[in-house]
Amino acid sequence: MSDYYDQLEIRDPAERERDLLAALPKQIAQAQTAAPAFAQILEGVRPADITSRGALARLPVTRKSELLALQKERRASDPFGGFSAIARGARMRRVFASPGTIYEPEGEARDYWRTARALFAAGFRGGELIHNSFSYHMTPAGSIMETGAHALGCTVFAGGTGQTEQQLDAIAELKPEGYAGTPSFLKILLEKAEEKGTPLPSLTKALVSGEAFPPSLHDWIAARGVAGTQCYATADLGLIAYETSARAGLVLDEGVLVEIVRPGTGDPVPEGEVGEIVVTTLNPDYPLIRFGTGDLSAVLAGPCPTGRTNQRIKGWMGRADQTTKVRGMFVHPSQVAEIARRFPEVERARLVVEGEMGDDRMTLKLECNGAPDALAERVAEAIRDVTKLRGNVELNAPGSLPNDGKVIEDARSYK
């Protein structure tokens, strides 16, 4: 039995990069011609010019909050806001709604959300039964797992959410090989099984998502005979990355091009630095170009120990939108980036907000490669110019600020 879902997983990294970059111009053209919203966002862009990561990085980032606003602007004429490249009918099998409300299409492609790869890495194989406890109501989570399971040749029990007792009875009687759902609900099911004295010997593996899956919870579940792995997927993009048996980060999916950018900007960060996950999907039906997920992560060095050769990320490390209110004024990560961009000496910037309620103090901490005379004073002027607030400036040596993706740190006391 193969250890890999397909040969794409073990391609030479240079071959993969060539394939991804070769697909970019076609996807850019598809977005411009079939998705009116991207025709506007990418106005003036020549698809044939977008053949490198550097060229891609010059395109605008469309963040999830912006997607919602743009959908709402066009909702009277198009509920998808011009982002869907397919219309209702044979090519659009389902429509889903995520909180906001953001509407997402599901196309007719086999394994539309590309989760078969993650299920395979979690140990699932054709002919097995998967107990799917992701929601089937309005949001696409249930379908995201189910379509991947069907592509893998698995049968699915549509458990959905809630009804713990009935779901536990179904697991005991149907004897599925594994579970798909949130890790917290799997814990609830296993606790209920222990409470009732109901053995679940068939349940030996799980693919979880939708929540953090810390080592402590992984070990708790493993102690009850279930090997759990996680995947990172969104309603907009489908699968982005998945865990393997090595439990050494999450391997990127083969159908996406991922960048890690400095929060508030579209600028890629050096490998290993924490930043926002920005994804360009190769899905022609919903061709999102440089879609900012709002989630933080970082690239891990080297390949996965299982032999998969795609890049790995650390997994979910928090949210990128760190907008905060200081003395009644909103301060955004993009404003911090604008200040730093004015000074070539500045390598990284972190705005720390301290004090107690009613006594806010801002300090912009900078990593600088050298500190010319009066740099702090000039930066302080830029703070006032950009934010309309006064702030202190602290100069630091390169590498001294925390590598946690935070551009704005709210360190105030709220007691």
N, C-alpha and C positions, 0 to 999 in steps of 0.2 A: 504494500500500500504506500502510495506516495506521501511524503512528508509535507508537500506543498500543494496549494490549490491549483496552481498552474505554473508554467515556466516563467511567466512575467515576474514572479517573486524572486527569482534567482538570476535575473539578467545582470550583465555587467553594468555597474552604475553609469558608466559613460554612455552605454547604449540606451539605457532608460532616459537619461537626460536628453539625448538626441531625439528620441521618440516624443517626449513631452514637448520639447521646443518646436519640433516639426509640426505638432498638432495645434500649436498656439494660433498661427495665422488663420487657419480654418475656423477655429472657435471664435476668434475675434470677429471674423466676417459674419459668422452665424448670429452672434449677438447683435451686431449692427443691423443686419438685414431682417431678422426674424423677431427681435425683441425691441420694440420702439423705445423703451426706456434707455437701453444701452446705445441705441442710435444717437440719442441726445448726450448721454454721458461720455461716449467715445467719439463725439463729433470731431472730424478732422484727423482721426487716427487712420493710418494706412495699415491694414492687417499684415501686408507683406513685410512691414518694418519690424513687427513684433516677433523676433526670432531668438531673443536672448533674455535672460533674467534681468539684465540691466534695462532693456527696452520695456519689459513688463513692469518693472519698478517705477517707470515714469508715468504709468497710467494711474488714474485716480482710484482710490479705494472707496468702495461703496459699503458702508457699515450697516449692520442690521437695523439700527435706529433710523437710518436714512431710507432704507428699503421700505420700512413702515410708512414714513412720511410721504415718500414718492407714490406708494400704492394708494394712499388715501387721496392724494391730489387727483389721481386719474380714475378713482373707483367708480364714478358715475358712468364712465364709458367702458371701463375694463377693470374688473375686480382684482386682477393680478398687476395692475399698474404698469402694464407694458413690459413686464419682465419675463412672462411666459412666451416661449416660442411655438407653443402648440395651442390650439383652440379646443373648446369642448367638442366631444365627438369620439370617434374611434381611437384617435391617438392619445386622448386624455381619459384614463380609466377612472381616476378618482380625483377629488379635490379635498384638501385638508385645510384646517384653520389652526394657526398657532396663536398664543396670547399676543394681543396687540390691537386689532386682529390682523395677522399676516396670512394671506391665502397662498397655498402651495399646490402646484399640479403634480399628479403622478402620471408619467407616461406609460406606454405599453411595452417598453423594453423589458426583456427577461432580466431579473435581478436589478430592477430600476435603481434601487438605493445602494446596490453593490455590497450587501452585507453577507453574501455567501462566503466571501473570503474570510471574514472575521469569524463566522460560525465554524468554518473548516479549521482555522487556527485554534479555536476553542475545543476541538476534538470531535465535532459533530460530523456524521457521515450519512450518505443516502440510505434511506430505509428506516431511519430512526424517528422517534416521536419527540417533538419539542413542545414543552408546556410554555406557551407564550403569555406572560402576564403584563405585557405592555398594553397601553390603552388603545382600544379600537374606536374610541369615541372622539370625533372631530380632529384630533391630532394624528400625525402619521406614524407614531412610534410602533403601533401594532403591525402596520403594513410594512414598515421598514424591516422588521425582523421576519415577518411571514414570507414576503417575496423572496428574501435571501434563502430562507429555509426551503422553499419550494424549488428554487433554482439548484439547490444542493441535492434535491431528491428526498427531502424529509417531509414527514407528515406533521401537521401543527394542530395542537389543541388551543383554541382561541379563549384563553382564560380571561384576558383583560384584567382590569383592576378591581380590588375589593373582593368581597365574598370569600373571606379566608377559609372558612370551614368547607364550603363547597369545592374550592380549588384544591384544598388538601385531600378531600375525598377523591377527586378526579385523579390526582397524582397517585394515590394509593391503589386505585382500581385500574387505571389505564397504564400505569407503569412506564412513564416516559423516560427516555435515557437522559434527558437534560432539561434545563430551564433557561428561558430568556426573559429578562425583565430588570427591574431595579434591584440593586443589592439589598436595600432595606426591606423590600417585600419578601425577598428570598429568606432573609433572616426571620421575618415574622412567620413565614410558613414552617421553617425548621423548628422554631420555638414552639409553635402550636403542635407540631408533630410530636415533639418531646413531651409536651404537657399532656397530650392525649394517649401517649404510648403507641403511636402509629408508626411503624417502621416504613422507611422509604428506600429500600435497597436499590431500586432501579435508577434513582436520581444520583448520577455520579459526576455531572459536569454542568456548567452554567456559563452563559455569556451575558454579562450585565452591562448596563449603561444608564445614562440619565442622571447619575449622581456620582459623587466621589466614592472611590473604592479603596479605602486605606488598608495598609497591611494588616492592621488589627482585625478588621472585618473579614478580609480574605482568609486569615488564619482561623478565625472562628468558624467560618463556613467549611473550610478544609477539614477541620477537626470532626465535622459531622459527615464526612465522606463525599463532599462535593468540591470538585476542582473548579474554581471560578476564575475566569479571565474577563477583561473588560474591553470595550471598544468606545471610540469617540465618534459620534455621528450627530448631525443636526437635521432639522426638518427642511432646511434650505438646500443642503449639500449632500445628504446621505452620508455614507461612511467616509471619514477623514483618516482615521488611524485605528489600529487594533493591536491588542496585546497577544503575545505568543506564550508558549509553555515556558520560555526562558524568563518571563516576568522581568524584562530588562527594557523598560520603556515601551512605547507604542510605535509600531511600524506604520509608515504612511501607506495609504491605499494607492493602488496603481492608476486610478482614474482621476487623480487630482494633482494639481501643482501647488505646493504649499510654500509660503514665505512667512518668516517671523519678522515683524516690523516694530519699530519703536512706537509705543502707544501715542495716539494723537497725530501720527504722521503716516506716510506710506513708505518710510525709509527702512529697508532691511537692516537688521542688526547683525553683528558678527556671530559666527557659530558659537553656541553655548550661552549667549546672552538671552535673558528672558524678555519676551515681547509678545505682541498680539499676533494671533494666528490669522493669516490672510490666505484665502483659498481661491484658486481659479479652477472651476470644474470643467471637465470635458464632456459634460452632459449636454447634448444639443437641444434638448427639450426645455431646459431651464438654465441657460448659459450664463451663469454668474461669473463675472470677471473681477478679480481682486476683491472678493467679498470678505469684509472684516467681520469675523465671528464675535469679537468682543472678549474672547477667551485668551488667557496668557499661557504660554508654554515656552520651551527652549529645545533646540536641536541637540541630540546626544551624539557624541563622536563615535565613529565606527559602526560596523554592521551588527545586526542582531546575531546572538550566538547560535540561533537555529539555522543560520545560513541564508536567511532572507537578506537581500542586499539593499533594499530601499532605506532611505533615511529614517531615523527614529526621533520621536519627540518624548519629552518627559511625561506628557499627560497634562491634565488640567491643573493649572497653577493659580487660578483666580481670574478676576475680571479686569479687563483693560480700561474700561470707562471709569476713571477715578475723579470725575468732575466733583468739585466740592464748593461750598459757599463760604466765603471769607468776608467778614464784616458786611454781610448783606449782598455781596457780589459773587456771581458764579466765576470760578476759575477752572479752565479746561486744560487737559493735557496738551492740546494743540497750541495753547498759548505759551506753555512752558517750552515746547519745541520751537516756537517762533522766536522766543527770547534767545535760546541757545544757538539758533541758526544765524543770528546776527554776529556771532563771535567765533571765528575759525579756531581759536585756541580751546574752545569748550568741546569736550568729547562726550560727556554725559551730564544730565541735569536732573535734579530731584528737588521738588518743592516740598518742604516740611512745614505743616501748619500746626502750631502749638498754642498753649494757653488754655484758659478755662472759658466757658461760654461768656461772650461779651467782651473778651480780651484776646482776640485772635492775633497771633504773630506769625508772619511768614518769613522763612529763611530759604533762599534758593542755594542749594548745595551743588557745586560744580566740580567735575573732574576736568582738570586743565593740563595741557601739555605746555608748561611754561605759563607765567603770569605777567604780562606786560604791565607797566605802570598804569595805575588808575583803572585797571580792569574791573575791580569790584564796584567802583563808583559808576562806571559806564553801564555795567550790568544792572545796577540799582535803578538807573534812569530808564533802562529798557523795561524793567519790571513795571514801573509807574506808567510808562507809555502804553504797554500792551494790556495790563490788567486793570489800570486805573487805581491801583493800590500800592502802598509802600511795603517794601520787603528788604530784609537783610540779605547779604551775599556772603557765602562761605566758600573759599577756594580749597580744593583737595587734590591730592595726587591721583593720577590715573589708577583705576582698579580699587579705589577705597570705598566707593559707594556699594550698598548691597545689590546683588544680582537677583532681584525678585520681580522685576518688571514694573515696579512702581515709579511713576513719574510725579504723582502727588501723594504724599503720605499725610494722612490726617492723624496727628498725634495729640489732639486736644483731649482734655478731660471732660467727660460728660456727666460726672457725678452730681 
